[in-house]
Amino acid sequence: MNWNLLLTLFFEFFKTGLFAVGGGLATIPFLQEMMEKYHWFSTSDLMNMIAVSESTPGPIGVNMATYVGYQASGGHILGAVTTTIGLVMPSVIIICIIAKFLQKFRSSHWVNNVFFGLRPAVTGLIAATGISVLQAALGADAGFDWLRLAVFAAAGVFVLCFKKLHPIVLISLCAAAGIVLQL
């Protein structure tokens, strides 16, 4: 096992866990940066990773980190464990610190203002991620694909018409459409 690779994986995902405020989708810009810098996975792998991470149990960010660690380390479980720990550790450290000083932070005007100020930044990160995922899903990188747009629009109309449809049924239908239409 390449220990330098494991250290790099840990550091990159520790940094991601520290700065990706807003949940799993906020990790996608960090993953795109890693993809360009280290070439651990391709754009197609990233799109598949997002799809699988959203449709499997567990936090999206942790699922993606585990996948990247496994992929980058050549299929070693140690790579998956390293990235998962790296992503989660900053949150654990911050929660432990905040728990120690909870009474002091609870009424702090400064802390409330910081969290209020973070909301637009998180919204912007998630919106930028959503736009890039939509562009990749519609095939904007390799020339616009009208079939993908039509399927995406049909799925949107379907969801609006059948609001009480269980998410598992919707995920299954979209997966089947993707397989049948080879999207």
N, C-alpha and C positions, 0 to 999 in steps of 0.2 A: 504494500500500500504506500502511495506517495504522500508522505507527511506534509510536504509543502503545499500540496493541493488541498489536503484537509484543513490546514491552517488558513489558506486563502478562502476556501468555502466558508469556514466558520466566521472569519472576519467580515466577508461580504454580507453574509446573512445576519450577523450581529448588527452591522451598520443598517441594514434594511429594517430589522426589527426595531431599532432605535428611532429611525426617522420616518417610517411608514405609518403615520398616524391616520387612523380612519378605517382600519380593517384590512382584510385580505386583498381587496381590489386596489388598495393604495400601494401594494407591493409591486404591481405590474410595471410601473416606470423603472423601478430598481432592477427588475428582471430583464427589461429591455436593455438597460445599460450593461448588465452583466453579459447578455447575449452578444452585444457588439464588442465588448472588451475582451472576453475570454473565449467566445465561440463554444460554450459548453452545450448549446442547443440552438436550433434554427428558429426562424419565425413560425414555421409550420408547427414545430414542437411546442412553442409558446402558446399558440392558439389551441392545440390539443390539450395542453396542460391546463389552460383556463377552463375549457369545456369539462374535462374530467374532474378537476378540482371543485367546480361548482356543482357537479352532479353526484359527488361521492360524500359520504358523511365526514364531518369534521370541518375545522376552519379552513377556508380557501387558501390563505397564506401559508399555513403549515403544510397543507397538501402539496402546494407548488414547491415549497422549499424541499420537502422530502423527495419529490420527483427529480428536481435539479441535482440534489446531492447524489442520488442514486445514478442518474444519467452521467454526471460529470466524473464520478469516480469509477466509471466502467462497470457498473452493476454491483457495487459493493454496498452492503447494508451500512457499513461504517460511514460512508459518505452521506447517506440519507439521515442517519442519526446526528451526524455533525452539523448539517445544515439546519435540521429541525431544532436542535439545542441552540444553535447560534441565533435563530430567528426569535425564539421564545425567551431567551435569557434576559435581554434588556427589559422586557415587560415584567419579568419576575423580580429583577433588581429594583426597578422603579416602584413596583407595588409594595415591596418590603420596606423601602424608604418612606413611602407615603403613609403606610400603615403605622410606622413608628411615630410619625409626626401628624397624624390625622386630625387631631383636635386643632392644631395650629393652622393647618391648611384649609380646614373646612370653612372657616369664616374669613379667609384672606381675600381681600379685595383684589390684590395682584394676581393671585391664582385664578380667580374667576374671570378676570380680564384676559389672561393668557388663553384660557380655554375658549372664551368668547371670540378671541381673535383667530384661533386655530380653525374655527368652523369654515370660514370662506376658503382658507388654504386647502383644507381637506376636500371640500366640495370641488374646487378647481382641479385637484389631482385626480379625483375620481371621474370628473367630466372629461378630462384629457385622456384618461385611460379608456373610458367608454368610446370616445371618438376613434382612437387608434384601433381598438378591438373591432368596432363597426367597420372601419375601413378595411381591415384585414379580412374580416368575415365576408364582406361583399366583394373581395378580390380587387380592391382599388390599387394594390401594389403591382399586379400583373395585368392591368387592363380591366376595365369595368365589366363585370359579369351580370348581365341582365337577369339570368335565371336565378342567381343568388338573391338579387334584389326582389324579384317576384316572390320567391319562397319566403323571404324575410317579411315582406308586406303581407302575404297571406297568413303567416303565423301571427303577425300583429293583429290583423282583423279577427282571426280565429280566437285569440285570447280576449279581445274586446267583446266578442259575441258570447263567449262561454266563460264568464268571470268566475263561476263556481267550480270550474274544472280543477281537479286535484293536480298539484305540481308534478307528481310522479307520472301521471298520464300525459301531461304536456311535455315533459322531458322525453318520455318514451316516443311520443309522436314525432317530435323534432329530431330525435336520434334516428328514427326509422326513415324520415324524409331525407336526412343527410346521407344515410347509407344508400338508399334507393337512387337518389339523384347524384351520388358521388360528389357531395359538396365537402 
